[in-house]
Amino acid sequence: MKQKVHIINDRLPRSRFFIQNLFYLLKQFVTTNTLISIAEMALETPEWLNLGFVNKALQQSENDSSIQVSSIFSESATTKGDNYVSDVIRITVEFSRDQGDHRITEKKSIIAKVSPTDGGSRQKLVEDVGYFNFEISMMSNTLNKMNELLGPKHRVSGKSLYIHKGNPTVLVMEDLTPLGFHKADRSSSLDLAHCTLALQGLARFHAATVALCEKEPKQKEMYTKGVFHEEHPLEMKSYFITGTKALANECANWSGFKKYAEKIAKFSDRIYEIGIDASKFSEDDFNVITHGDFSVNNMLFKYDNDGKPIEHICIDFQLCSYTSPAIDLLYFFNTSAPDVIESKQNILLNEYLETLSATMNQLGCKTRPPTMEELKAVLKRRASYGMITSFTVLPLLRLRMTESKDLDEILNTGAYNNSNLKSEFFKTLMMKQIPVYDEWGLLDL
């Protein structure tokens, strides 16, 4: 997708609201011809994205055949590094519909997630893993049922509006931005307020999956892969192997860390198999449908007038799998709050467990939630999953926007090139964490 105009994406809530509102007001005062002109400037529109496509999507999602779309304006909805396995387009639609004996005009913003069709490495990986199939299943089936259980006050995702299975595959969903939801800054750790909301949201997500799976056991069989799976293609494995080797090479230069570097280098070729073992389903565990990619990059927050986060919602459901909730917790802690959990982990685990237990009780679940002792035990038992995440995903997530890479760049480089391995933040964190991993026996795997 080729952008012709770059629109500033300010992460601060107040500034962001100002920019978006200003942009919205400007669009209100232009003619239809000017609107089309602006759309052509903002985005080189794909051939399939036309009035007919959007008209069909809206008619189906609104169950209203009287809808007639008059104009569309499209722009990229993400920045580089925000979404790796699809192109995400924001479409502003002007349309009319029947209301009684007259027609009314409305405006609406929707999001289209588009499967890659460029024939590159990214397209092959997305098709081989089945990312789009999993997300379509979650958005059109599982999440709808979860949201019905939880009610509108605590919904865990946006709504799916329309699915086009073709070339490309397109998933159309509601745009949560007009409702006040925005991404937090992925280049720094979330603070305690953000983390608390995120873990409360995750607990409700997990509780709803328990309730749903009790009613529909087949839901468990729909999500079996996640990030680590023996059927995933070589490209998926290679990323984790090269990333771990790059870390070993880097920490060999840190004072007193040569022995750790040697241990990490020794098991780097087996890192993906270690990840499979750490994340696999066990009947002896308390299990849920996990989000699978629960990080700051895949969640939105709503803020009050003082910039305080007050609501949380999840996005991107390509890597869901039925397994221990420890997978989501370890992934979140090690990608989005690594320097917060050092002093606040017990507080956050309490928030998660209290919300999980209360929601399961509210939903009438027969399954017993874990105790704190059981939760901590499974986190320790699967700790290598958190270690792998901190070694390979955290550096990628923390890349500055100007250095972010798309998936084709990551897959085609042939070598792991990430400046964050040399950052003071990452070095300081790893110099604390790696000796702990060694003490736990994780470096001797």
C-alpha positions in Angstrom: 0.0 0.0 0.0 1.6 3.2 -1.1 0.9 6.4 0.9 1.3 9.7 -0.8 0.7 11.9 2.2 2.0 11.3 5.7 -0.4 12.4 8.4 1.2 13.1 11.8 0.3 10.4 14.3 0.8 12.0 17.7 0.6 9.5 20.6 -0.4 12.0 23.3 -4.1 11.8 23.8 -4.9 15.6 23.8 -2.7 16.3 20.8 -4.2 13.4 19.0 -7.8 14.5 19.6 -6.9 18.0 18.3 -5.4 16.7 15.1 -8.2 14.3 14.4 -10.9 16.8 15.1 -9.2 19.4 13.0 -8.8 16.9 10.1 -12.5 15.9 10.5 -13.7 19.5 10.4 -11.7 20.3 7.3 -13.3 17.4 5.5 -16.7 18.6 6.5 -16.3 21.8 4.4 -15.0 20.4 1.1 -17.2 19.5 -1.9 -17.6 15.9 -3.1 -15.1 16.5 -6.0 -12.5 17.9 -3.6 -13.1 15.0 -1.3 -12.3 12.6 -4.1 -9.2 14.6 -4.9 -8.0 14.5 -1.3 -8.6 10.7 -1.3 -6.5 10.2 -4.4 -3.7 12.3 -2.7 -3.8 10.4 0.6 -3.7 6.9 -0.6 -3.2 5.0 -3.9 -6.5 3.2 -3.6 -6.5 -0.5 -4.4 -8.6 -1.5 -7.4 -11.1 -3.5 -5.2 -11.7 -0.6 -2.8 -14.5 1.2 -4.6 -18.0 2.5 -3.9 -19.5 -0.9 -4.8 -17.4 -2.8 -2.3 -18.0 -0.4 0.5 -21.7 -0.2 -0.4 -22.1 -4.0 -0.1 -20.2 -4.0 3.2 -22.4 -1.4 4.7 -25.6 -2.8 3.4 -24.7 -6.2 4.9 -23.4 -5.0 8.2 -26.4 -2.6 8.7 -28.9 -5.1 7.2 -30.3 -2.2 5.2 -30.6 -2.5 1.4 -31.5 1.2 1.1 -28.0 2.3 1.9 -26.2 4.1 -1.0 -22.6 5.2 -0.6 -21.8 8.5 -2.3 -18.1 8.9 -1.5 -15.2 7.3 0.3 -11.9 8.6 1.7 -9.2 6.1 2.5 -5.9 6.3 4.4 -3.5 4.0 6.1 -4.7 3.3 9.6 -1.3 2.1 11.0 2.3 3.2 10.9 5.2 0.9 10.0 5.7 -1.8 12.6 2.2 -1.5 14.0 0.8 -4.5 12.0 3.0 -7.1 10.4 0.6 -9.6 8.7 -1.9 -7.3 7.0 -2.5 -3.9 5.5 -4.9 -1.8 7.5 -7.0 0.9 5.8 -9.3 3.4 7.5 -12.2 4.3 5.2 -14.4 7.3 5.8 -17.8 6.8 4.1 -20.5 9.2 3.2 -23.8 7.5 2.5 -27.6 7.9 2.5 -30.4 5.7 3.6 -34.2 5.6 3.9 -35.7 6.8 7.1 -39.5 6.7 7.0 -40.7 8.6 4.0 -37.4 10.4 3.4 -33.7 9.8 3.0 -31.0 10.9 5.5 -27.2 11.4 4.9 -24.7 9.9 7.3 -20.9 9.6 7.7 -19.1 6.6 9.2 -15.5 5.4 9.6 -14.7 1.7 9.2 -11.5 -0.3 9.2 -10.5 -2.8 6.5 -7.7 -5.4 7.2 -6.4 -6.7 3.9 -4.4 -9.9 3.4 -1.1 -9.3 1.5 -1.1 -10.1 -2.2 2.3 -8.9 -3.3 3.7 -12.4 -3.7 6.5 -11.7 -1.1 7.7 -13.6 1.9 5.0 -12.0 4.1 2.2 -13.3 1.9 3.7 -16.8 2.0 4.0 -16.8 5.8 0.5 -15.4 6.3 -1.0 -18.1 4.0 1.1 -20.9 5.5 0.3 -20.1 9.1 -3.3 -19.2 8.4 -3.3 -15.8 10.2 -6.4 -14.5 8.4 -8.4 -17.6 8.9 -7.9 -17.5 12.6 -8.8 -13.8 12.9 -11.9 -14.2 10.7 -13.0 -17.1 13.0 -12.4 -15.0 16.1 -14.1 -11.9 14.8 -17.1 -13.5 13.1 -17.7 -16.2 15.7 -15.9 -16.5 19.0 -15.6 -12.8 19.9 -19.2 -12.1 19.1 -20.3 -14.7 21.5 -17.8 -13.6 24.2 -19.1 -10.0 23.9 -22.7 -11.2 24.2 -21.7 -12.9 27.5 -19.9 -9.9 28.9 -22.3 -7.2 27.7 -21.5 -3.8 26.1 -19.9 -2.4 29.3 -17.0 -4.8 29.1 -16.7 -5.9 25.5 -13.3 -7.1 24.6 -13.1 -6.3 20.9 -14.6 -4.2 18.1 -17.4 -5.6 15.9 -16.9 -7.5 12.6 -18.9 -5.9 9.9 -18.2 -7.7 6.6 -15.9 -10.5 5.3 -14.8 -10.8 1.7 -13.1 -14.1 1.0 -11.2 -13.6 -2.2 -8.1 -12.1 -3.6 -7.4 -10.2 -1.4 -9.2 -11.5 1.7 -10.7 -8.4 3.5 -12.0 -8.2 7.0 -14.1 -5.0 7.6 -14.7 -4.0 11.2 -15.8 -1.0 13.2 -13.3 1.9 13.7 -12.8 2.3 17.4 -11.0 5.7 17.1 -14.3 7.8 16.9 -15.3 6.1 20.2 -12.2 7.6 21.8 -9.8 4.6 21.7 -6.2 5.0 20.8 -2.9 3.2 21.0 -0.4 3.9 23.8 3.2 4.6 23.0 4.8 1.3 22.2 8.4 2.7 22.5 8.2 2.8 26.3 6.8 0.6 29.1 3.2 1.0 30.1 2.7 2.5 33.5 0.7 0.9 36.4 -2.6 2.6 35.4 -2.4 1.2 31.8 -1.2 -2.2 33.0 -4.0 -2.5 35.5 -6.7 -1.8 32.8 -4.9 -4.2 30.4 -4.9 -7.0 32.9 -8.5 -6.4 33.9 -9.4 -6.6 30.2 -7.3 -9.7 29.7 -9.0 -11.4 32.7 -12.5 -10.7 31.3 -11.3 -12.0 27.9 -10.1 -15.2 29.5 -13.1 -15.6 31.7 -15.5 -15.2 28.7 -13.6 -17.9 26.8 -13.9 -20.3 29.7 -17.7 -19.7 29.8 -18.0 -20.1 26.0 -15.9 -23.3 25.9 -18.1 -24.8 28.6 -21.1 -24.1 26.4 -19.4 -24.9 23.1 -16.4 -27.3 23.7 -15.6 -27.3 19.9 -14.3 -23.7 20.4 -11.2 -25.3 22.0 -10.4 -27.1 18.8 -10.6 -24.0 16.6 -7.5 -22.4 18.0 -4.6 -24.8 18.3 -1.4 -23.1 17.0 -0.5 -19.6 18.4 3.1 -18.3 18.0 4.9 -21.6 18.4 3.8 -24.7 16.6 5.5 -27.6 14.9 3.5 -27.0 11.7 4.6 -23.3 11.3 6.9 -22.6 8.4 10.7 -22.3 8.6 10.5 -18.5 8.3 8.6 -18.3 11.6 11.3 -20.4 13.3 14.2 -18.5 11.7 13.2 -15.2 13.2 13.5 -16.5 16.8 16.7 -18.4 16.1 18.5 -15.4 14.4 17.2 -13.1 17.1 18.5 -15.2 19.9 21.9 -15.6 18.2 22.1 -11.9 17.8 21.4 -11.4 21.5 24.2 -13.9 22.4 26.6 -12.0 20.1 25.7 -8.7 21.7 25.8 -9.7 25.4 29.2 -11.3 24.8 30.5 -7.7 24.8 29.0 -6.9 28.2 31.3 -7.0 31.2 31.0 -10.3 33.0 28.4 -11.8 30.6 30.6 -14.0 28.4 29.4 -17.2 30.2 25.7 -16.2 29.7 26.4 -15.4 26.0 27.9 -18.9 25.5 24.9 -20.5 27.1 22.4 -18.5 25.0 24.3 -19.2 21.8 24.4 -22.9 22.7 20.6 -23.3 22.8 19.7 -20.7 20.1 19.2 -23.3 17.4 16.6 -25.0 19.7 14.8 -21.8 20.8 11.7 -22.4 18.7 11.3 -26.0 20.1 11.7 -24.5 23.6 8.9 -22.1 22.8 6.7 -24.9 21.6 7.2 -26.8 24.8 6.6 -23.7 27.0 3.3 -22.8 25.3 1.8 -26.2 24.6 -1.6 -27.2 26.0 -1.8 -29.3 29.1 -4.9 -31.0 30.5 -3.6 -30.5 34.0 -3.6 -26.7 33.7 -6.4 -24.1 33.9 -6.8 -23.3 30.2 -8.4 -20.5 28.2 -8.4 -19.2 24.6 -5.4 -16.9 24.7 -5.0 -13.7 22.7 -1.5 -14.9 21.7 -0.1 -11.5 20.9 -1.2 -9.5 24.0 1.2 -6.5 23.9 0.9 -2.7 23.8 0.9 -3.0 20.0 -2.4 -4.9 20.1 -4.6 -2.9 22.5 -6.3 0.4 22.6 -7.1 2.7 25.5 -9.7 5.4 26.1 -8.6 8.5 28.1 -10.3 11.1 30.2 -9.7 14.8 29.8 -6.6 14.6 32.0 -5.0 11.9 29.8 -5.7 9.1 32.3 -6.6 5.7 30.8 -10.1 4.7 31.7 -11.0 1.9 29.2 -9.1 -0.9 27.4 -10.0 -3.0 24.4 -8.1 -5.7 22.4 -7.3 -5.7 18.6 -5.6 -8.2 16.3 -6.6 -11.9 16.9 -4.4 -13.8 14.5 -2.5 -15.9 17.1 -5.1 -17.1 19.5 -4.7 -20.6 20.9 -6.3 -22.8 23.6 -3.7 -23.1 26.4 -2.6 -21.7 29.7 -3.3 -18.0 30.4 0.3 -17.8 31.5 1.2 -17.4 27.8 -0.6 -14.1 27.6 0.6 -12.9 31.0 4.3 -13.7 30.3 4.1 -12.1 26.8 2.5 -8.9 28.2 4.9 -8.6 31.1 8.0 -9.1 28.9 7.0 -6.9 26.0 4.9 -4.1 27.5 5.8 -3.7 31.2 9.3 -5.2 31.7 10.4 -2.4 34.1 7.0 -2.2 35.9 6.6 -5.8 36.9 9.9 -5.8 38.8 8.1 -3.9 41.7 4.4 -4.3 40.8 4.0 -7.9 39.6 2.0 -9.0 42.7 -0.3 -6.0 42.4 -1.0 -6.8 38.7 -1.5 -10.5 39.3 -3.9 -9.7 42.0 -5.9 -7.4 39.7 -5.9 -10.2 37.0 -7.0 -13.0 39.3 -9.6 -11.0 41.2 -11.2 -9.9 37.9 -10.9 -13.4 36.4 -12.6 -15.0 39.4 -15.4 -12.3 39.7 -16.2 -12.5 35.9 -16.2 -16.3 35.9 -18.6 -16.3 38.8 -20.8 -13.7 37.1 -20.9 -15.8 34.0 -21.8 -19.0 35.9 -18.6 -20.9 35.0 -18.4 -24.4 36.4 -14.6 -24.4 36.0 -12.6 -23.3 39.1 -10.3 -20.4 38.6 -6.7 -20.9 39.7 -5.4 -19.8 43.1 -2.6 -17.3 43.3 -0.3 -20.1 44.2 -1.3 -22.1 41.2 -1.0 -19.1 38.9 2.5 -18.3 40.1 3.5 -21.9 39.8 2.4 -22.1 36.1 4.1 -18.8 35.4 7.4 -20.2 36.8 6.9 -23.5 35.0 6.4 -21.8 31.6 9.0 -19.0 32.3 11.0 -19.9 29.3 8.2 -18.4 27.2 8.7 -15.0 28.8 12.5 -15.4 28.4 12.1 -16.0 24.6 9.7 -13.1 24.4 12.1 -10.7 26.1 15.0 -11.9 23.9 13.3 -11.6 20.5 9.9 -9.7 20.6 10.7 -6.9 23.0 13.6 -5.4 20.9 11.3 -5.4 17.8 8.5 -3.8 19.7 10.7 -1.0 21.1 12.1 0.1 17.8 11.6 3.8 17.1 9.0 4.6 14.4 11.8 5.8 12.1 13.6 2.4 12.4 10.5 0.1 12.3 10.5 -2.7 9.7 7.7 -4.4 7.9 7.5 -8.2 7.8 9.1 -8.5 4.4 12.1 -6.6 5.5 12.4 -8.7 8.6 12.0 -12.0 6.7 14.3 -11.1 3.8 17.2 -9.5 5.6 18.9 -12.9 6.2 20.4 -11.6 9.4 19.0 -10.1 12.5 19.5 -6.3 12.5 17.9 -4.6 15.4 19.4 -1.4 16.9 17.5 -1.9 20.2 19.9 -4.8 21.1 22.4 -2.0 21.6 20.1 0.4 23.5 20.9 1.3 27.1 17.3 0.4 28.1 17.6 -3.2 26.7 21.1 -3.7 28.0 20.2 -2.6 31.5 17.1 -4.8 31.5 18.9 -7.9 30.2 21.8 -7.5 32.6 19.2 -7.8 35.4 17.1 -10.5 33.8 19.6 -12.9 32.2 21.2 -13.9 35.5 17.7 -14.5 36.9 17.0 -16.8 33.9 20.2 -18.6 34.6 19.4 -19.0 38.3 16.0 -20.6 37.3 17.9 -23.0 35.0 16.5 -21.6 31.8 19.8 -21.0 30.1 20.7 -24.7 30.5 17.7 -26.0 28.4 
